[in-house]
Amino acid sequence: MMHGFIPPNRFFPYLTWAEIQSISDPESVVIIQPVGSIEQHGYHLPIIVDSAIGMGVLGKALEKLKPEIPAYSLPCLYYGKSNEHWHFPGTITLSATTLLTILMEVADNLYRSGFRKLVLMNSHGGQPQIMEIAARDIHQKYEDFLVFPLFTWRVPNIASELLTEKELEYGIHAGDAETSLLLSLLPNQVNMEKAVKEYPQGLPENSLLSMEGKLPFAWLTKELTKSGVMGDATVATKEKGDKLLESLSDSWVQLIENIYQFRQPQF
């Protein structure tokens, strides 16, 4: 069961080298590299949350994807850049340099095998910038290699219909959305008796600055929350998680189809 949530026929490591060599049009194949993290998520959630969400959404999307569209998932990179959480036991973080090097070397090997479309599917909010740097550097190195630095949550989804306005703005870590999704994906690993409601503390008032967005400031998790939670985990439900999973995966189906059809703009 090494494929986890990914359909076996869409799991790249289950192919043999001969099967890979015989792919008739590898330049059109969409290769997806899920990137997660191993980091604290409060008292009630396991440290695998981001990785599990990425693999869960991708697996559901690949189940729905038309069989004629060639797309494969690589094994998840479970470790990410999570040093904002490293004051909490259990967090395992790579440096930005290490993660960037891994992504670059994965791309080198895929390119050598003839593939020309790579999705960096990131599920951890602390590292989108690394995906963007990697994508640009890979494409600059191999101009016919199309690379897409994407964030799991940025596709159209129904979160705004399920969460409060406060949760949408401040519930960025182990809150309602992530807890609900884990109740859908890994219910046995969620302890709702330990769920808490804690929003970020001490944020600047009447200021253009914010934790995230266009004008952010650098922060460490311990500066904003005692529990490690930023959001209201107490109101999470499996029903909301199921709806989020369906919504996110539907949009990822459309996105993978768009990537399959994509051609690099040129004069």
PAGUDO-590576 format. One line per 2 residues: number of its first residue (from 0); their letters; for each residue x, y, z of C-alpha. Coordinates in nm, 4 decimals, always signed. Each point is the difference from the previous one (the first is absolute). Example, Ala and Ser with C-alpha at 12.3 -4.5 7.8 and 13.67 -1.06 7.14 Angstrom:
# PAGUDO-590576
0 = as = +1.2300,-0.4500,+0.7800 | +0.1370,+0.3440,-0.0660
# end
This chain:
# PAGUDO-590576
0 = mm = +0.0000,+0.0000,+0.0000 | +0.2850,+0.2390,-0.0743
2 = hg = -0.2313,+0.2088,-0.2192 | -0.2213,+0.1068,+0.2916
4 = fi = -0.2810,+0.2238,-0.1309 | +0.1357,-0.0075,-0.3576
6 = pp = -0.1640,-0.2449,-0.2449 | +0.2559,-0.2762,-0.0680
8 = nr = -0.0111,+0.0542,-0.3770 | +0.0903,+0.3683,+0.0544
10 = ff = +0.2917,-0.0607,+0.2386 | +0.3231,+0.0612,-0.1905
12 = py = +0.2241,-0.2326,+0.2081 | -0.2197,-0.2999,-0.0880
14 = lt = +0.1149,+0.0260,-0.3632 | +0.3005,-0.1975,-0.1244
16 = wa = +0.2844,+0.1715,-0.1832 | -0.1064,-0.1781,-0.3177
18 = ei = -0.3565,+0.1292,+0.0328 | +0.1334,+0.3514,+0.0475
20 = qs = +0.2284,-0.0367,-0.3002 | -0.2923,-0.1154,-0.2147
22 = is = -0.2251,+0.2998,+0.0745 | -0.0775,+0.1301,-0.3479
24 = dp = -0.0201,+0.3708,+0.0815 | +0.1793,+0.0723,+0.3299
26 = es = +0.0070,+0.3736,-0.0749 | -0.3775,+0.0138,+0.0535
28 = vv = -0.0055,-0.2020,+0.3224 | -0.0795,+0.2012,+0.3133
30 = ii = +0.2307,-0.0983,+0.2866 | -0.1128,+0.1230,+0.3415
32 = qp = +0.2362,+0.0400,+0.2935 | -0.1997,+0.0409,+0.3226
34 = vg = +0.1896,+0.1980,+0.2630 | -0.1185,+0.0025,+0.3593
36 = si = +0.1510,+0.0371,+0.3444 | +0.0449,-0.1738,+0.3335
38 = eq = -0.0904,+0.2642,+0.2572 | -0.2096,+0.0579,+0.3086
40 = hg = -0.3733,+0.0502,-0.0434 | -0.1213,+0.0574,+0.3527
42 = yh = -0.1049,-0.2526,+0.2611 | -0.2632,-0.1734,-0.2113
44 = lp = +0.1623,-0.0612,-0.3388 | +0.2997,-0.2100,-0.1101
46 = ii = +0.3104,+0.1636,-0.1397 | -0.0694,-0.1418,-0.3484
48 = vd = -0.2953,+0.2334,-0.0713 | +0.1341,+0.1957,-0.2987
50 = sa = +0.1393,-0.3080,-0.1720 | -0.3223,-0.1941,+0.0583
52 = ig = -0.2160,+0.2788,-0.1401 | +0.2118,+0.0305,-0.3131
54 = mg = -0.0009,-0.3724,-0.0666 | -0.3690,-0.0305,+0.0835
56 = vl = -0.1053,+0.2776,-0.2356 | +0.2298,-0.1227,-0.2765
58 = gk = -0.1119,-0.3602,+0.0389 | -0.3665,+0.0950,-0.0265
60 = al = +0.0729,+0.2179,-0.3033 | +0.1907,-0.2763,-0.1774
62 = ek = -0.2912,-0.2369,+0.0648 | -0.2295,+0.2442,-0.1823
64 = lk = +0.2404,+0.0884,-0.2821 | -0.0848,-0.1294,-0.3475
66 = pe = +0.2054,-0.3150,-0.0632 | +0.1261,+0.1320,-0.3324
68 = ip = +0.1838,+0.2875,+0.1713 | +0.3494,-0.1252,+0.0983
70 = ay = +0.0813,+0.1197,+0.3505 | +0.2036,-0.1614,+0.2764
72 = sl = +0.0791,+0.0803,+0.3610 | +0.3507,-0.0289,+0.1361
74 = pc = +0.0433,-0.0998,+0.3671 | -0.0724,+0.2885,+0.2335
76 = ly = +0.2907,+0.2034,+0.1317 | -0.1159,-0.0224,+0.3603
78 = yg = +0.2667,+0.2298,+0.1405 | -0.0224,+0.3687,-0.0815
80 = ks = +0.1222,+0.3353,+0.1271 | -0.1818,+0.0292,+0.3316
82 = ne = +0.2399,+0.1928,+0.2193 | -0.2751,+0.2370,+0.1157
84 = hw = -0.1283,-0.2987,+0.2027 | +0.3301,-0.1396,+0.1244
86 = hf = -0.0529,+0.1059,+0.3623 | -0.2699,-0.2706,+0.0189
88 = pg = +0.1225,-0.3606,+0.0492 | -0.0384,-0.2310,-0.2986
90 = ti = +0.0423,+0.2599,-0.2707 | +0.2600,-0.1091,-0.2559
92 = tl = +0.1165,+0.2742,-0.2330 | +0.2288,+0.0281,-0.2972
94 = sa = +0.1818,+0.3195,-0.0828 | -0.1166,+0.1987,-0.3005
96 = tt = +0.3262,-0.0895,-0.1744 | -0.0460,-0.3731,+0.0583
98 = ll = -0.3600,-0.0028,-0.1194 | +0.0902,+0.2042,-0.3062
100 = ti = +0.2861,-0.2374,-0.0814 | -0.2275,-0.3040,+0.0278
102 = lm = -0.2576,+0.1521,-0.2332 | +0.2667,+0.0968,-0.2524
104 = ev = +0.1539,-0.3475,-0.0002 | -0.3387,-0.1730,-0.0334
106 = ad = -0.0624,+0.2220,-0.3020 | +0.3403,-0.0873,-0.1497
108 = nl = -0.0833,-0.3695,+0.0139 | -0.3494,+0.0401,-0.1430
110 = yr = +0.1356,+0.2087,-0.2859 | +0.2596,-0.2637,-0.0797
112 = sg = -0.2830,-0.2559,-0.0253 | -0.1760,+0.2120,-0.2610
114 = fr = -0.2716,+0.1684,+0.2060 | -0.0758,+0.3668,-0.0615
116 = kl = -0.2860,+0.0897,+0.2368 | +0.0510,+0.0139,+0.3761
118 = vl = -0.2455,+0.1163,+0.2652 | +0.1382,+0.0990,+0.3407
120 = mn = -0.3145,-0.0572,+0.2091 | +0.0718,+0.1656,+0.3323
122 = sh = -0.2291,-0.0377,+0.3023 | +0.1982,+0.1903,+0.2652
124 = gg = -0.0494,+0.3743,+0.0386 | +0.3601,+0.0603,+0.1004
126 = qp = +0.1615,-0.0845,-0.3326 | -0.1863,+0.1259,-0.3112
128 = qi = +0.2896,+0.2349,-0.0713 | +0.2401,-0.2940,-0.0239
130 = me = -0.2273,-0.1686,-0.2549 | -0.0012,+0.3203,-0.2052
132 = ia = +0.3792,+0.0357,+0.0104 | +0.0462,-0.3670,-0.0939
134 = ar = -0.2453,+0.0252,-0.2884 | +0.1660,+0.3076,-0.1459
136 = di = +0.3514,-0.1449,+0.0337 | -0.1007,-0.3346,-0.1519
138 = hq = -0.1672,+0.1700,-0.2946 | +0.2983,+0.2297,-0.0497
140 = ky = +0.2310,-0.3034,-0.0027 | -0.2230,-0.1993,-0.2370
142 = ed = -0.2078,+0.2404,-0.2060 | -0.2209,-0.2790,-0.1371
144 = fl = -0.0799,-0.1263,+0.3523 | -0.3354,+0.1429,+0.1143
146 = vf = -0.0169,+0.0312,+0.3786 | -0.3010,+0.1019,+0.2085
148 = pl = +0.0498,+0.1158,+0.3631 | -0.3498,-0.0517,+0.1411
150 = ft = -0.1579,+0.0122,+0.3459 | -0.2584,-0.2673,+0.0826
152 = wr = -0.2468,+0.2487,+0.1510 | +0.0146,+0.2702,-0.2686
154 = vp = -0.2312,-0.1729,-0.2457 | -0.3677,+0.1044,+0.0073
156 = ni = -0.1724,-0.1657,+0.2957 | -0.2966,+0.0389,+0.2333
158 = as = +0.1889,+0.0979,+0.3160 | -0.1735,+0.3392,+0.0039
160 = el = -0.3374,-0.1780,+0.0208 | +0.1047,-0.2190,+0.2936
162 = lt = +0.2211,+0.2230,+0.2163 | -0.0577,+0.3261,+0.1836
164 = ek = +0.1627,+0.3215,-0.1214 | +0.2298,-0.0020,+0.3019
166 = el = +0.1028,-0.3571,-0.0694 | +0.0675,+0.0754,-0.3649
168 = ey = +0.2349,+0.2831,+0.1011 | +0.1680,-0.1372,+0.3110
170 = gi = -0.0648,-0.3752,+0.0035 | +0.3209,-0.0792,-0.1849
172 = ha = +0.1339,-0.2914,+0.2043 | -0.1759,-0.3009,+0.1570
174 = gd = -0.3307,+0.1861,+0.0005 | -0.3401,-0.0881,-0.1402
176 = ae = +0.1030,-0.0752,-0.3593 | +0.3022,-0.2187,+0.0677
178 = ts = -0.1681,-0.1823,+0.2867 | -0.3123,-0.0659,-0.2065
180 = ll = +0.2095,-0.1378,-0.2854 | +0.1899,-0.2286,+0.2358
182 = ls = -0.3319,-0.1253,+0.1396 | -0.0815,-0.0974,-0.3590
184 = ll = +0.3401,-0.1442,-0.0926 | +0.1478,-0.1405,+0.3241
186 = pn = -0.2787,+0.0000,+0.2606 | +0.1778,-0.2448,+0.2296
188 = qv = +0.2921,+0.2414,+0.0343 | -0.2134,+0.2933,+0.1235
190 = nm = -0.0757,+0.0527,+0.3687 | -0.2845,+0.2510,+0.0111
192 = ek = -0.0045,-0.0106,+0.3812 | +0.3274,+0.1953,-0.0119
194 = av = -0.1097,+0.2472,-0.2676 | +0.0252,+0.3668,+0.1005
196 = ke = -0.0943,+0.3422,-0.1296 | +0.2939,+0.2392,-0.0084
198 = yp = +0.0504,+0.2826,-0.2444 | +0.3344,+0.1783,-0.0530
200 = qg = +0.0826,+0.2289,+0.2909 | +0.1597,+0.3452,+0.0007
202 = lp = -0.0490,+0.0892,-0.3650 | +0.0521,+0.3679,-0.0898
204 = en = -0.3226,+0.2005,-0.0025 | -0.0889,+0.2664,-0.2565
206 = sl = +0.3072,-0.0959,-0.1997 | +0.0737,-0.0805,-0.3621
208 = ls = +0.2110,-0.2917,+0.1261 | -0.1387,-0.3523,+0.0409
210 = me = +0.1171,-0.3588,+0.0554 | -0.0543,-0.0835,-0.3645
212 = gk = -0.1045,+0.1885,-0.3099 | +0.1559,+0.2861,-0.1903
214 = lp = +0.1758,+0.1684,+0.2948 | +0.1050,-0.2744,+0.2430
216 = fa = +0.2394,-0.0091,+0.2928 | +0.2159,-0.2973,+0.0967
218 = wl = -0.1319,-0.2042,+0.2914 | +0.0577,-0.3185,+0.1962
220 = tk = -0.2942,-0.2114,+0.1118 | +0.0904,+0.0207,+0.3693
222 = el = -0.0419,+0.3796,-0.0190 | -0.3646,-0.0280,-0.1037
224 = tk = -0.1439,-0.3075,+0.1724 | +0.0637,-0.2146,+0.3066
226 = sg = -0.1792,-0.3111,-0.1263 | +0.1409,+0.0083,-0.3525
228 = vm = -0.3520,+0.0540,-0.1365 | -0.1015,+0.3095,-0.1938
230 = gd = -0.3727,-0.0325,-0.0511 | -0.3029,-0.1733,+0.1490
232 = at = +0.0458,-0.3763,-0.0140 | -0.2959,-0.0644,+0.2301
234 = va = -0.2597,+0.0576,-0.2730 | +0.1572,-0.2360,-0.2546
236 = tk = -0.2096,-0.2863,-0.1366 | +0.0488,-0.2916,-0.2374
238 = ek = -0.2893,+0.1303,-0.2098 | +0.1839,+0.3254,-0.0668
240 = gd = +0.3156,-0.1972,-0.0710 | -0.1774,-0.2187,-0.2551
242 = kl = -0.1354,+0.3081,-0.1781 | +0.3391,+0.1704,-0.0010
244 = le = +0.1661,-0.3130,-0.1368 | -0.2504,-0.0285,-0.2835
246 = sl = +0.0284,+0.3700,-0.0825 | +0.3796,+0.0116,+0.0041
248 = sd = +0.0372,-0.3219,-0.1984 | -0.2518,+0.1112,-0.2640
250 = sw = +0.2052,+0.3141,-0.0606 | +0.3231,-0.1990,-0.0105
252 = vq = -0.1502,-0.2199,-0.2713 | -0.0631,+0.3123,-0.2070
254 = li = +0.3473,+0.1319,+0.0803 | +0.1751,-0.3215,-0.1081
256 = en = -0.2000,+0.0067,-0.3231 | +0.1076,+0.3627,-0.0550
258 = iy = +0.3645,-0.0945,+0.0572 | -0.0269,-0.2923,-0.2416
260 = qf = -0.1274,+0.2409,-0.2661 | +0.2448,+0.2807,+0.0864
262 = rq = +0.2623,+0.1214,-0.2448 | +0.2702,+0.2496,+0.0976
264 = pq = -0.0846,+0.3475,-0.1317 | +0.2434,+0.1166,-0.2681
266 = f = +0.0282,+0.2809,-0.2526
# end
